[in-house]
């Protein structure tokens, strides 16, 4: 294990979005200097970093500059190129490495990793040519989803044979994955944190999506104790098998029958964990910084249940009006200059003992 980084050291962050901003807040609170690399000079993280480099996150020369000015390098975007990061990995400590990044950027590698660790995932088949789809559908059945291996936004749902032709355009992007569409009761997730030697998990939460964008997170998820314990066990197992440094988000489907299917891994802090700033003894951002700096992690404690709702671009003005009405709501704004529909502009966390009543309250606001 690399010697722990002590206060006064410099952490370089690749990517300057809101997750980087909240990482930087935790890092500054722990006594670190912070630099950021991002194409936008006014990105959220640059608003409070000690210095910033304006360049694409895959720009090797810019990454070299970041690495030379930093003691430890981390990333808040999981879309940074593995090859680019590998090119500078000798210049600074990159505790997360690039293996996890490579695994999570390729659906087939991710599925292979999970299967190797005996973790249940939705049935799938590799699709190389159009002729593979018919055989795969015979095995998997309808409905199913055709996805590229690299880009999560490129996918097509197949409900019948008539959907084959419209989906063929995805194959022009390269090898695809045909995955069974799992009827689920809840979409759940767990965060696991590690420092390479010890690992800890956050509470299991339920996530509610709207138009494919995370809208609300309920902490904790209303599930049986044994379901929660199994999900935390899965998260811990994944973290330990990776020798994880920092935060990893594990997303899971729960079916009516009580089966669990792991669907996605994200190798960085995630919006699903923003509730932890307000209601845990250590936030996901604190845990990430502690993990990459080699500090002890300890156990995560939840002080209160909570609901977090994301402020999307179209609801920004509505949220601003609510500031004067909702004294018990905790408002966070990311400082993004451009408002776009479905773009996260901030979030609100509401500590509560009755999440259902808070969900009803949120619904009445037109957020």
C-alpha positions in Angstrom: 0.0 0.0 0.0 1.2 3.5 -0.9 2.1 5.7 2.0 -1.0 7.7 3.1 -1.3 11.2 1.7 -1.3 13.7 4.6 -2.9 17.2 4.8 -1.0 19.7 2.7 -0.7 17.4 -0.2 -2.4 18.0 -3.6 -5.2 16.0 -5.2 -5.8 16.4 -8.9 -9.3 15.7 -10.1 -10.0 14.7 -13.7 -13.4 16.1 -14.6 -14.9 19.2 -13.1 -18.6 18.5 -12.7 -20.7 18.6 -9.5 -19.2 15.3 -8.2 -15.8 16.8 -8.5 -16.9 19.9 -6.7 -18.2 17.9 -3.8 -15.0 15.8 -3.8 -13.1 19.0 -3.6 -15.1 20.3 -0.7 -14.3 17.1 1.3 -10.6 17.3 0.2 -10.3 20.9 1.3 -12.0 20.2 4.6 -9.3 17.5 5.2 -6.5 20.0 4.5 -5.6 19.1 0.9 -4.9 21.4 -2.0 -7.1 20.6 -5.1 -6.4 21.0 -8.9 -8.9 20.1 -11.6 -8.7 19.3 -15.3 -11.8 20.1 -17.4 -12.7 21.6 -20.8 -14.7 24.4 -19.1 -12.9 27.1 -17.2 -16.0 27.8 -15.1 -16.9 24.2 -14.4 -18.3 23.6 -10.9 -15.1 22.1 -9.5 -12.9 25.0 -10.8 -15.1 27.4 -8.7 -13.3 26.3 -5.5 -10.2 24.5 -6.7 -6.8 26.0 -6.0 -5.9 25.8 -9.7 -7.4 24.4 -12.9 -6.2 23.2 -16.3 -8.6 23.9 -19.2 -8.4 21.0 -21.6 -10.2 17.9 -22.7 -10.0 15.1 -20.0 -8.4 12.8 -22.6 -5.7 15.3 -23.5 -2.5 13.4 -22.5 -0.3 16.6 -22.3 -2.9 18.2 -19.9 -3.1 15.0 -17.9 0.7 15.0 -17.6 0.6 18.6 -16.3 -2.1 17.6 -13.8 -0.1 14.6 -12.7 3.1 16.5 -12.2 1.3 19.1 -10.1 -0.5 16.5 -7.9 0.5 13.9 -5.3 -2.6 11.8 -6.0 -4.9 11.8 -9.1 -8.5 10.8 -9.1 -11.5 11.1 -11.5 -15.1 12.2 -11.2 -15.9 11.2 -14.7 -15.9 7.5 -15.7 -15.6 8.4 -19.4 -11.9 9.3 -19.3 -10.0 7.1 -21.8 -8.1 4.3 -20.2 -5.2 4.7 -22.6 -4.9 8.4 -21.8 -4.8 7.8 -18.1 -2.3 4.9 -18.5 0.0 7.3 -20.3 0.5 9.3 -17.2 0.1 6.8 -14.4 3.8 6.8 -13.7 3.9 10.5 -13.0 1.6 10.5 -9.9 -0.2 8.1 -7.6 -3.5 7.0 -9.2 -4.9 4.8 -6.5 -8.0 3.7 -8.4 -5.8 2.5 -11.2 -7.2 1.8 -14.7 -8.4 -1.8 -14.5 -11.7 -0.9 -12.8 -12.2 1.9 -15.3 -11.6 -0.5 -18.2 -14.0 -3.1 -16.7 -16.8 -0.6 -16.2 -16.4 1.0 -19.7 -17.0 -2.3 -21.5 -20.2 -4.1 -20.8 -18.8 -7.5 -21.8 -15.8 -7.0 -19.5 -18.0 -5.9 -16.7 -20.3 -8.9 -17.1 -17.4 -11.3 -17.3 -16.0 -9.8 -14.1 -19.3 -10.2 -12.2 -19.8 -13.7 -13.5 -16.2 -14.7 -12.4 -17.1 -13.5 -8.9 -20.4 -15.5 -8.9 -22.6 -12.5 -8.9 -26.0 -12.8 -10.6 -26.6 -10.6 -13.6 -29.4 -10.5 -16.2 -29.0 -13.2 -18.9 -27.3 -11.9 -22.0 -25.7 -12.9 -25.3 -22.9 -11.3 -27.3 -24.0 -10.0 -30.7 -21.5 -9.6 -33.4 -23.7 -9.8 -36.5 -27.4 -9.6 -37.2 -27.6 -13.4 -37.5 -26.6 -13.7 -33.8 -29.8 -11.9 -32.7 -32.3 -14.5 -33.6 -30.3 -17.2 -31.7 -29.9 -14.9 -28.8 -33.6 -14.1 -28.6 -34.5 -17.8 -28.8 -32.3 -18.2 -25.7 -33.3 -15.0 -23.8 -36.8 -14.3 -25.0 -38.8 -11.0 -25.3 -38.6 -8.3 -24.1 -34.9 -7.8 -24.3 -32.5 -4.9 -24.8 -29.8 -4.5 -27.5 -26.9 -2.3 -26.2 -23.6 -1.3 -27.5 -20.7 -2.4 -25.3 -19.4 1.1 -24.7 -22.2 3.8 -24.6 -25.0 3.5 -22.1 -27.2 5.9 -24.1 -27.2 3.7 -27.2 -29.7 0.9 -26.7 -32.9 -0.4 -28.3 -35.7 -2.5 -26.7 -36.9 -5.5 -28.6 -40.5 -6.5 -27.8 -41.1 -8.6 -30.9 -39.6 -9.8 -34.2 -40.8 -6.5 -35.8 -38.2 -4.6 -33.7 -35.2 -6.4 -35.3 -34.8 -4.1 -38.3 -34.9 -0.7 -36.5 -32.3 -2.0 -34.0 -29.8 -3.0 -36.6 -28.2 0.5 -36.7 -26.6 -0.2 -33.3 -24.5 -3.0 -34.8 -22.7 -0.4 -37.0 -21.2 0.8 -33.7 -19.5 -2.5 -33.2 -20.1 -5.5 -31.0 -23.3 -5.4 -28.9 -24.9 -7.1 -26.0 -28.5 -8.5 -26.0 -29.7 -8.5 -22.4 -32.9 -9.8 -20.9 -35.2 -7.2 -19.7 -35.8 -8.0 -16.0 -39.3 -7.2 -14.6 -38.4 -5.5 -11.3 -40.1 -4.3 -8.2 -37.4 -1.8 -7.1 -34.2 -0.3 -8.5 -31.7 -0.4 -5.6 -28.1 0.5 -5.1 -25.3 0.4 -2.6 -22.0 2.4 -2.4 -18.9 0.6 -1.3 -15.7 2.4 -0.2 -12.3 1.0 0.1 -8.7 2.1 0.8 -7.1 -1.1 -0.6 -7.0 -2.8 2.7 -10.4 -2.3 4.3 -13.8 -1.8 2.9 -17.2 -0.5 4.1 -20.6 -0.2 2.6 -23.3 2.6 2.8 -26.9 1.9 3.4 -29.0 0.3 0.6 -31.1 2.9 -1.2 -34.0 2.9 -3.7 -33.6 5.0 -6.9 -36.5 6.4 -8.9 -35.7 7.4 -12.5 -37.7 9.7 -14.8 -37.0 9.6 -18.5 -33.8 7.6 -17.8 -32.5 10.3 -15.5 -32.1 9.7 -11.7 -34.8 11.8 -10.1 -35.2 10.6 -6.5 -33.2 8.5 -4.0 -34.8 7.1 -0.9 -32.4 6.3 2.0 -32.9 3.7 3.2 -34.7 1.4 0.8 -37.9 -0.2 2.1 -36.8 -3.8 1.7 -36.5 -6.9 4.0 -33.4 -6.9 6.3 -32.1 -10.0 4.5 -32.3 -8.3 1.1 -30.4 -5.3 2.4 -27.7 -7.5 4.1 -27.3 -9.5 0.9 -26.9 -6.3 -1.2 -24.3 -5.0 1.2 -22.5 -8.3 1.1 -22.4 -8.2 -2.7 -21.0 -4.6 -2.6 -18.4 -5.6 -0.1 -17.4 -8.7 -2.1 -17.0 -6.6 -5.3 -14.9 -3.9 -3.5 -12.7 -6.5 -1.9 -12.2 -8.4 -5.1 -11.1 -5.2 -6.8 -8.8 -4.0 -4.1 -10.9 -0.9 -4.3 -9.6 2.6 -3.6 -12.3 5.2 -3.3 -16.1 4.8 -4.0 -17.8 2.4 -6.3 -21.6 2.4 -6.9 -23.3 -0.9 -7.5 -26.8 -0.8 -9.1 -29.2 -3.8 -8.5 -32.7 -4.8 -9.6 -35.0 -6.5 -7.0 -37.8 -8.7 -8.5 -41.2 -9.5 -7.0 -39.8 -13.0 -6.2 -36.9 -11.5 -4.2 -34.2 -12.2 -6.8 -31.3 -9.7 -7.1 -29.6 -8.8 -10.4 -26.5 -6.6 -10.5 -26.9 -4.3 -13.6 -24.2 -1.7 -13.4 -20.9 -0.6 -11.7 -19.8 3.0 -11.5 -16.2 3.6 -10.4 -16.6 6.9 -8.7 -19.0 8.9 -6.4 -22.5 8.8 -7.8 -25.6 11.0 -7.4 -27.3 8.1 -5.6 -25.1 8.9 -2.6 -25.7 12.6 -2.3 -28.0 11.9 0.7 -24.9 10.9 2.7 -23.8 14.5 3.0 -26.7 15.3 5.3 -27.5 12.1 7.2 -24.4 9.9 7.5 -21.4 10.3 9.8 -19.2 10.3 6.7 -20.3 11.3 3.2 -19.5 9.3 0.0 -17.2 12.2 -0.9 -15.4 12.0 2.4 -15.1 8.3 2.0 -13.7 8.6 -1.5 -11.0 11.1 -0.5 -10.1 9.0 2.6 -10.0 5.9 0.4 -7.7 7.3 -2.3 -5.5 8.9 0.3 -5.1 5.7 2.3 -6.8 6.9 5.4 -8.9 4.5 7.6 -12.6 4.4 6.7 -14.5 3.1 9.7 -18.1 2.1 9.7 -20.8 4.2 8.0 -23.6 5.2 10.3 -27.0 6.6 9.2 -28.4 9.2 11.5 -31.8 9.6 9.7 -33.7 8.4 6.7 -33.9 10.9 3.9 -35.1 11.5 0.4 -32.9 13.3 -2.2 -34.5 14.8 -5.3 -32.4 16.1 -8.1 -33.1 19.6 -9.4 -33.2 19.1 -13.2 -32.9 22.0 -15.6 -36.6 22.5 -16.3 -37.3 22.6 -12.5 -34.6 25.1 -11.5 -36.9 28.1 -11.2 -39.4 26.1 -9.2 -36.7 24.9 -6.8 -35.6 28.5 -6.2 -39.1 29.5 -5.2 -39.2 26.6 -2.7 -36.1 27.9 -0.8 -38.3 30.3 1.1 -41.1 27.8 1.7 -39.2 24.6 2.8 -37.2 25.4 5.9 -36.4 21.7 6.6 -35.1 21.0 3.1 -31.4 21.2 2.4 -30.7 22.8 -1.0 -27.5 22.3 -3.0 -26.7 24.1 -6.3 -23.8 23.2 -8.5 -23.1 26.6 -10.1 -23.6 25.4 -13.7 -23.9 28.3 -16.1 -26.1 26.6 -18.7 -29.6 25.3 -17.9 -30.6 22.3 -20.0 -33.6 20.0 -19.6 -32.8 16.8 -17.7 -29.4 18.2 -16.7 -28.7 18.1 -12.9 -28.4 21.6 -11.7 -28.5 20.8 -8.0 -30.2 18.5 -5.5 -32.3 18.7 -2.4 -32.1 16.4 0.6 -34.9 16.1 3.1 -34.1 14.2 6.3 -37.3 12.4 7.5 -38.7 9.5 9.4 -41.5 9.1 6.9 -40.1 8.9 3.3 -43.5 8.2 1.7 -44.9 11.5 3.0 -41.9 13.4 1.7 -42.3 11.8 -1.7 -45.9 13.0 -1.7 -44.7 16.5 -0.7 -42.2 16.6 -3.5 -44.8 15.5 -6.0 -47.0 18.4 -5.0 -44.3 21.0 -5.8 -44.0 20.2 -9.5 -40.3 19.7 -9.2 
